[in-house]
């Protein structure tokens, strides 16, 4: 059995963006319930995340941007004290409440804690059940429900704090990880491979042609078997050639056919298959070391079943 960590924190359930918002605290409840019902929870080393330091967040984000997010939290606190609204809007889809700053720090911290634990040999793999998600957070801009880019921070942290030479990022969310691309493009120590529905959010993003990116835009209604063929043809040769010492996953489950946030056709077995192929590369080149961070997935049952399938492969149970 492979020891798998499960990193989370109570603050993730306190961050919310208003009634009816799809990126809601109940997502984590659905995952926890599924792990309990399936019995998979007993195979996991559950740990409470610590907050990331500002210096670690600065590996992926500008100092002024971090200060601006902190300042928005202070501004909202003052507005609430004066009888104002409980949320402060950042863009049409993204807002903060008074718990967002703390939750964002702990989400990034879950990713760096997982890096520490996996590279120390305390566990082979880790899943970070985090909110807010991160892969739309650019170096100096929040958006798409995201504030700090948890996966990019984890990759940079592994390189800078643990002196790894090569880290791969795998992103299988239905939306393109534009924030991750913005942060890692041109950094040859990082290989980012992804697929995503296109055209789709973020529509205004100009894709980079940097050599360390393998982007697979796919049209709406593409099914899992077609995506598997694309992954075999495009991802796998580059990952094998790159020989990563650690793989970090942006694990979005909104490409599931039941998730109406997108229009792709994946099912649980596709997520299990992708995880198996990622683990194959990790065992050959990275001592089996894989860290996964939750991104999208907004239909509770499909999300929970898909996360179970994903973790079951990582935990080898």
VENJO-V880541 format. One record per backbone hydrogen bond with DSSP energy under -1.0 kcal/mol. NH is the residue of the N-H (numbers start at 1). CO is the residue of the C=O. If there is no record, write none. Layout:
BEGIN
nh->(NH/NH)
co->(CO/CO)
END
This chain:
BEGIN
nh->(2/5/6/7/8/12/13/15/21/24/27/28/29/30/31/32/33/34/35/36/37/38/41/43/44/45/47/49/52/57/58/59/60/61/62/66/67/68/69/70/71/72/73/74/75/76/77/78/79/80/81/82/83/84/88/90/91/96/100/103/104/105/106/107/108/109/110/111/112/113/114/115/116/117/118/119/120/121/122/124/125/126/127/128/129/130/137/138/143/146/150/153/154/155/156/157/158/159/160/161/164/167/168/169/170/171/172/178/179/180/181/182/183/184/185/187/190/191/192/193/194/195/196/197/198/205/213/214/216/218/221/222/224/227/228/229/230/231/232/233/234/236/239/240/241/242/243/245/247/248/249/250/251/251/252/253/257/259/262/265/266/270/271/272/273/274/275/276/277/278/279/280/281/282/283/284/285/286/288/289/290/291/292/293/294/295/303/304/305/306/307/308/309/310/311/312/313/314/315/317)
co->(315/125/45/127/47/9/10/11/18/22/24/25/25/26/27/28/29/30/31/32/33/34/35/40/41/4/6/8/105/53/54/56/57/57/139/62/63/64/65/66/67/68/69/70/71/72/73/74/75/76/77/78/80/79/96/94/94/88/97/99/100/101/102/103/104/105/106/107/108/109/110/111/112/113/114/115/116/118/117/3/3/290/5/292/7/128/134/141/146/143/148/149/150/151/152/153/154/155/156/157/158/189/246/191/248/193/250/176/135/135/177/178/179/180/181/184/187/167/212/169/214/171/216/174/218/202/210/192/194/196/263/219/265/223/224/225/226/227/228/229/230/231/235/236/237/238/239/166/289/168/291/170/249/293/250/296/266/256/259/222/255/267/267/268/269/270/271/272/273/274/275/276/277/278/279/280/281/282/282/286/124/247/126/249/128/251/299/300/301/302/303/304/305/306/307/308/309/310/311/312)
END
